[in-house]
Amino acid sequence: MKATWLTGAFLALFLMSGCGAQAEKTPAPAETASAEAGALQEGQTPPSFSLKDLGGQEVKIDFANDKKLYVINFWATWCPPCREEMPELDAFAKKHAEDVAFYAINLQEPGDKVESFFKQNNYTMPVLLDLEGKVADQYEIRAIPTTYIVGKDGKIVMQKLGGTTAAELEAALAKAAK
């Protein structure tokens, strides 16, 4: 009986803080950052990584040396808030294709499933596959969607837990341009 109650409590906690989490995390200085947001905070350089895209090509991201603006979004096809934000993210990625490196990092789903989801919805933004969840672990992703904006200086400008909008991304890009 105790095991059933503990399992139920854990499941409830997971569901409240997992995919459906809509709490916005406004970036804070590292010294006052909430543990809820994970280890990465505004002003820090996120770890570099390599993942394969839907075509099987290896893509290496090196924030410290690339000197690009990045939008990195962690998501999954089964996540309702992820699905809800996808149309705006896709439009944003198209609008900023020349000035922003945008990557939707899918968490632990087969490429054919992700590709099918994108074709059904006519999405064209670049996708990277984190099949083993290693990059999500590096970034201490605890809820999806989670989005990072990284400035040309390689530092995090914004971290957003839960769904994001094009307006929020535009505001973060304006901040990054300063």
C-alpha positions as CSV (number, residue, x, y, z in Angstrom):
1,M,0.0,0.0,0.0
2,K,2.8,2.4,0.9
3,A,4.6,1.7,-2.5
4,T,1.4,2.4,-4.4
5,W,0.9,5.7,-2.5
6,L,4.5,6.7,-3.1
7,T,4.3,5.8,-6.8
8,G,1.1,7.8,-7.1
9,A,2.7,10.8,-5.4
10,F,5.8,10.6,-7.6
11,L,3.6,10.4,-10.7
12,A,1.5,13.4,-9.7
13,L,4.7,15.4,-9.0
14,F,6.1,14.4,-12.4
15,L,3.0,15.4,-14.3
16,M,2.8,18.8,-12.5
17,S,6.4,19.6,-13.3
18,G,6.9,17.8,-16.6
19,C,5.6,18.5,-20.1
20,G,2.6,20.5,-18.9
21,A,4.6,22.9,-16.8
22,Q,3.8,26.4,-18.0
23,A,5.7,28.4,-15.4
24,E,7.8,31.1,-16.9
25,K,11.3,31.4,-15.6
26,T,12.6,34.9,-16.1
27,P,16.4,34.7,-16.2
28,A,18.1,35.7,-13.0
29,P,21.7,36.3,-12.1
30,A,23.5,33.0,-11.2
31,E,23.8,33.9,-7.6
32,T,20.0,34.2,-7.1
33,A,18.9,31.6,-9.6
34,S,16.2,29.2,-8.7
35,A,17.1,25.5,-8.6
36,E,13.9,24.9,-10.6
37,A,15.5,26.4,-13.7
38,G,18.4,23.9,-13.8
39,A,22.0,24.8,-13.7
40,L,22.1,27.1,-16.7
41,Q,21.3,30.7,-16.2
42,E,21.5,34.1,-17.9
43,G,25.0,35.2,-18.6
44,Q,26.5,31.7,-18.6
45,T,27.9,29.9,-21.7
46,P,25.9,26.7,-22.3
47,P,27.8,23.5,-23.1
48,S,28.7,22.7,-26.7
49,F,27.2,19.6,-28.2
50,S,26.8,17.6,-31.4
51,L,23.6,15.9,-32.6
52,K,22.2,14.5,-35.8
53,D,19.5,16.2,-37.8
54,L,16.6,14.5,-39.5
55,G,18.8,13.8,-42.5
56,G,21.4,12.0,-40.4
57,Q,24.0,14.8,-40.7
58,E,26.0,15.6,-37.6
59,V,25.5,19.2,-36.4
60,K,28.0,20.7,-33.9
61,I,27.0,23.6,-31.8
62,D,29.8,25.6,-30.2
63,F,28.3,28.7,-28.5
64,A,31.7,30.0,-27.3
65,N,33.2,30.1,-30.7
66,D,30.4,30.3,-33.3
67,K,29.5,34.0,-32.8
68,K,25.9,33.4,-33.8
69,L,22.5,34.1,-32.3
70,Y,20.9,30.8,-31.3
71,V,17.4,29.7,-30.3
72,I,17.5,26.2,-28.8
73,N,14.1,24.6,-28.0
74,F,13.8,21.2,-26.2
75,W,10.5,19.4,-27.1
76,A,8.7,16.2,-27.9
77,T,5.8,15.3,-30.2
78,W,3.7,13.9,-27.3
79,C,3.9,17.1,-25.3
80,P,0.8,19.3,-25.6
81,P,2.5,22.6,-24.7
82,C,5.3,21.8,-27.2
83,R,2.7,21.1,-29.9
84,E,0.9,24.3,-29.0
85,E,4.0,26.5,-29.5
86,M,5.2,24.8,-32.7
87,P,3.4,27.0,-35.2
88,E,4.8,30.2,-33.7
89,L,8.3,28.7,-33.4
90,D,8.2,27.5,-37.0
91,A,7.1,31.0,-38.3
92,F,9.8,32.6,-36.1
93,A,12.5,30.3,-37.4
94,K,11.5,31.1,-41.0
95,K,11.4,34.8,-40.4
96,H,14.9,34.8,-38.8
97,A,16.5,32.1,-41.0
98,E,19.3,34.5,-42.1
99,D,20.2,35.9,-38.6
100,V,19.4,33.2,-36.1
101,A,20.5,29.6,-35.8
102,F,17.3,27.9,-34.7
103,Y,17.2,24.3,-33.5
104,A,14.3,22.3,-32.2
105,I,15.9,19.5,-30.1
106,N,13.6,16.5,-30.0
107,L,14.0,14.4,-26.9
108,Q,14.3,10.7,-27.3
109,E,12.0,10.0,-30.2
110,P,12.8,8.1,-33.4
111,G,13.6,10.3,-36.4
112,D,10.9,8.8,-38.5
113,K,8.2,9.8,-35.9
114,V,9.6,13.3,-35.7
115,E,9.8,13.6,-39.5
116,S,6.2,12.4,-39.9
117,F,5.0,14.9,-37.3
118,F,6.8,17.7,-39.1
119,K,5.4,16.7,-42.5
120,Q,1.8,16.4,-41.2
121,N,2.1,19.9,-39.8
122,N,4.2,21.5,-42.6
123,Y,6.9,22.5,-40.2
124,T,10.3,23.3,-41.7
125,M,12.4,24.5,-38.8
126,P,15.7,22.6,-38.2
127,V,15.4,19.6,-35.9
128,L,18.1,17.8,-34.0
129,L,17.6,14.4,-32.4
130,D,18.7,13.8,-28.8
131,L,17.9,10.1,-29.0
132,E,19.6,9.2,-25.7
133,G,18.8,12.4,-23.8
134,K,22.5,13.3,-23.3
135,V,22.1,16.9,-24.3
136,A,19.0,17.3,-22.2
137,D,20.9,15.9,-19.3
138,Q,23.8,18.4,-19.9
139,Y,21.2,21.2,-19.8
140,E,19.4,19.7,-16.9
141,I,16.1,19.8,-18.7
142,R,13.3,19.0,-16.2
143,A,10.3,20.2,-18.1
144,I,9.5,20.6,-21.8
145,P,9.2,22.7,-23.7
146,T,12.3,24.6,-22.5
147,T,13.9,27.3,-24.7
148,Y,17.2,29.1,-24.6
149,I,18.3,32.2,-26.5
150,V,22.1,32.5,-26.7
151,G,23.7,35.7,-27.9
152,K,26.6,36.1,-30.3
153,D,28.9,36.4,-27.3
154,G,28.0,32.8,-26.4
155,K,26.1,33.7,-23.3
156,I,22.5,32.8,-22.4
157,V,20.2,35.8,-22.9
158,M,16.9,34.1,-22.0
159,Q,15.8,30.8,-20.5
160,K,12.1,29.9,-20.7
161,L,10.4,26.9,-19.1
162,G,7.1,26.1,-20.6
163,G,5.6,27.3,-23.9
164,T,7.1,30.4,-25.5
165,T,5.8,32.9,-28.0
166,A,7.3,34.7,-31.0
167,A,6.9,38.0,-29.1
168,E,9.0,36.7,-26.2
169,L,11.7,35.4,-28.6
170,E,11.7,38.8,-30.4
171,A,12.2,40.6,-27.1
172,A,15.1,38.3,-26.2
173,L,16.7,38.9,-29.6
174,A,16.4,42.7,-29.1
175,K,18.1,42.3,-25.7
176,A,20.8,40.1,-27.3
177,A,21.5,42.8,-30.0
178,K,22.3,45.4,-27.4
